[in-house]
């Protein structure tokens, strides 16, 4: 939980996050309590101001189920430990963007197109500092890929202004989204 103490404004510690997780996650999933209830009871407030907009992707118009997903970067205290919720996500681990892309390309992981492109964008930065300094100065360009299907291949077209360094990706091997070529 990215939050601060409502009394003194200090970020809560990783230990406190873990304690809140143990106390409330199951109740939250069951609908027995709301996030607002937890915040009031624990005297904390969300630290949404720490979120740095990185990307926004909208599912192509031709898809029957559409999503509008915003991606954020956040600097977290060193003692924070991320964990999955066992509902929407069932596994979590730390990996570099380069290694995540390699895992997908070698068939050991499945990465959705928007996630793949954001990981690719992250690989352009040598340090977290350079990444953070750059995105603070840039506007987020909404990406809604256009799809073109031909001979069993799908070409995704995205705007060059979005900052991914490419405009076309050709999908290979179906849902594993191995990219055969990029331009």
C-alpha positions in Angstrom: 0.0 0.0 0.0 1.4 3.3 -1.0 0.3 5.4 1.8 1.3 7.9 4.5 0.4 8.5 8.1 -2.5 11.0 8.1 -1.2 12.6 11.3 2.5 13.3 10.5 2.5 12.9 6.7 5.3 10.3 6.7 5.2 7.3 4.4 4.2 4.2 6.2 6.9 1.5 6.5 7.1 -1.8 4.7 6.5 -3.5 8.0 3.3 -1.6 8.5 2.2 -2.4 4.9 2.8 -6.1 5.7 0.7 -5.8 8.8 -2.1 -4.1 6.9 -2.0 -6.8 4.3 -2.4 -9.6 6.9 -5.1 -7.7 8.7 -7.3 -6.6 5.8 -6.6 -8.2 2.4 -8.9 -11.1 2.8 -11.7 -8.9 4.2 -11.2 -6.5 1.4 -11.5 -9.3 -1.2 -14.7 -10.6 0.4 -16.2 -7.1 0.4 -16.5 -7.1 4.2 -14.5 -3.8 4.3 -13.6 -1.0 1.9 -10.3 0.7 1.3 -11.8 3.8 2.7 -12.8 1.9 5.9 -9.2 0.7 6.3 -7.8 4.2 5.7 -10.1 5.7 8.4 -9.5 2.9 10.9 -5.7 3.0 10.4 -5.4 6.8 10.1 -3.6 6.7 6.7 -4.1 8.4 3.4 -3.1 7.2 0.0 0.0 8.7 -1.5 -1.3 9.1 -5.0 0.9 12.1 -5.5 3.9 9.7 -5.6 2.5 8.1 -8.8 4.2 9.3 -12.0 2.2 8.8 -15.2 4.2 6.7 -17.6 1.8 5.4 -20.3 -1.8 5.0 -21.2 -3.1 2.3 -23.5 -6.6 1.6 -24.8 -7.5 -1.7 -26.3 -8.1 -1.6 -30.1 -11.6 -0.8 -31.2 -12.0 -4.2 -32.9 -11.7 -6.1 -29.6 -14.9 -7.3 -28.0 -13.6 -6.5 -24.4 -11.9 -3.1 -24.1 -9.7 -1.7 -21.4 -8.3 1.7 -20.7 -5.1 1.1 -18.8 -2.8 3.7 -17.2 0.7 2.7 -16.3 2.6 4.5 -13.5 6.1 4.6 -12.0 6.6 5.1 -8.4 9.6 5.4 -6.1 9.0 3.2 -3.1 10.8 3.0 0.3 13.5 0.4 0.3 11.7 -1.8 2.9 8.6 -2.2 0.8 7.8 -5.7 -0.4 5.4 -6.0 -3.3 3.0 -9.0 -3.3 0.3 -10.3 -5.5 -3.3 -10.5 -4.4 -4.0 -14.2 -5.4 -7.2 -12.9 -7.2 -6.3 -10.7 -10.2 -2.6 -11.6 -10.1 -1.3 -15.0 -8.9 2.4 -14.6 -9.0 4.9 -11.8 -8.5 8.7 -11.5 -8.7 11.3 -8.8 -9.4 12.9 -8.9 -12.9 14.5 -6.4 -15.1 12.7 -5.2 -18.2 15.4 -6.8 -20.4 15.1 -10.2 -18.7 11.3 -10.1 -18.8 11.3 -9.5 -22.5 13.9 -12.3 -23.0 11.7 -14.7 -20.9 8.8 -14.0 -23.2 10.8 -14.3 -26.4 12.1 -17.7 -25.3 8.6 -18.9 -24.5 8.9 -19.0 -20.7 6.4 -16.1 -20.1 3.5 -14.5 -21.8 3.5 -10.7 -22.0 0.6 -8.7 -23.3 1.4 -6.2 -26.1 1.0 -3.0 -24.0 3.1 -4.5 -21.3 5.7 -5.6 -23.8 5.9 -2.1 -25.3 6.2 -0.5 -21.9 9.0 -2.9 -20.9 10.7 -2.1 -24.2 10.4 1.6 -23.4 12.0 1.1 -20.0 15.0 -0.6 -21.5 16.0 2.7 -23.1 17.0 4.1 -19.7 20.3 3.2 -18.0 19.3 4.4 -14.6 16.1 5.0 -12.6 17.1 8.6 -12.2 17.3 9.2 -15.9 14.0 7.5 -16.4 12.2 9.6 -13.7 13.8 12.8 -14.9 12.7 12.2 -18.5 9.1 11.2 -17.7 8.5 14.1 -15.4 9.1 16.4 -18.4 7.0 14.5 -21.0 3.3 14.3 -21.6 1.7 10.8 -21.8 0.5 10.1 -25.3 -2.5 7.7 -25.4 -1.8 4.6 -27.4 -4.7 2.8 -29.1 -3.1 0.3 -31.5 -4.5 -0.2 -34.9 -4.5 -3.9 -36.0 -4.0 -5.2 -39.5 -4.2 -9.0 -40.1 -2.6 -10.6 -43.2 -1.6 -14.2 -43.8 -1.9 -15.2 -40.1 0.2 -12.3 -38.9 -1.1 -9.3 -37.0 0.6 -5.9 -37.4 0.1 -3.4 -34.5 0.5 0.2 -35.4 1.2 2.8 -32.7 1.9 6.5 -32.8 5.6 7.5 -32.9 4.8 10.4 -30.6 4.2 7.9 -27.8 7.9 7.5 -27.4 8.4 3.8 -28.0 10.9 4.3 -30.8 8.8 2.2 -33.3 5.5 2.4 -35.0 4.8 -1.1 -36.3 5.1 -4.5 -34.6 4.3 -7.8 -36.3 3.1 -10.5 -33.9 4.4 -14.0 -34.2 3.2 -17.2 -32.4 -0.2 -15.9 -31.3 -0.9 -15.0 -27.7 2.8 -15.2 -26.6 3.3 -12.0 -28.6 6.7 -12.8 -29.8 7.6 -9.9 -32.0 8.9 -10.9 -35.4 9.8 -7.5 -36.7 9.7 -3.9 -35.5 9.9 -0.6 -37.5 
